Amino acid sequence: MTKTKSKVDDSSVEQVLTHIRSNIVSGEYPADSKLLPKLIAEQCGTSFIPIREAMRALESEGLVTYIHNRGVWVTSLSVSDLDDLYLIRIELEAGAVASAEQFTAKDISILETILEKMAESRQLGENNKVIKLNYEFHFSIYNKSNSPRRLKLIEQLWAHADRYQRLSLKYRHDAADAEHHEIVKHLAVGNNLEAAKALTVHLETTARLVRAGFESSESIQKLEPNQHIN
């Protein structure tokens, strides 16, 4: 009975964690908004216990911030945070590409298919699909590095980066597709170091454009300290 209960508890925590994280990343729970456990419990159909556990996990990831006597708030967005985020991403992700196993013809075909789907989705204005395919493309490469710890760190950083990128999608168009193809071109001939350099250029360009989009985006609205999500 104890083991069964533990599994249920773990499942509930994971459910709440996924729910809150996805809503933060999508902007449904905006930066600087207070998270209300009662509302989240109603949305997830759970008790407060898994919510507290999920909040602790999200705090360790840096997506939420606990403020004494004021509760848990979605972590602020800032230019300095964005800059730090991409510096760390470049270090970790370029390292993953450089140390990846050699890519087979099948691996390259999978990457090219993803890029074709991404280009089609971009033309159709399916931004959410583009974001998912972009994730699939990058992690199809990073998974070949066989470094679970590094992958976990990269995944956490991507959750942070998505908060900025979703505010700035209009600043990143066909150039990203060309940069992706450049990465694949080097992987196809087994030159991981050149692929890592191409990825670095890709992320540096993305960082500059996302920064510009973040700074000028009219969709960013600063909430008053006492404003809640609803």
Secondary structure, DSSP 8 states (H G I E B T S, - for coil): -HHHHHHHHHHHHHHHHHHHHHHHHHTSS-TT-B--HHHHHHHHT--HHHHHHHHHHHHHHTSEEEETTTEEEE----HHHHHHHHHHHHHHHHHHHHT-----HHHHHHHHHHHHHHHHHHHTT-HHHHHHHHHHHHHHHHGGG--HHHHHHHHHHHHHHHHHHTT-GGG--HHHHHHHHHHHHHHHTT-HHHHHHHHHHHHHHHHHHHHHHHHH-TT-----TT-B--
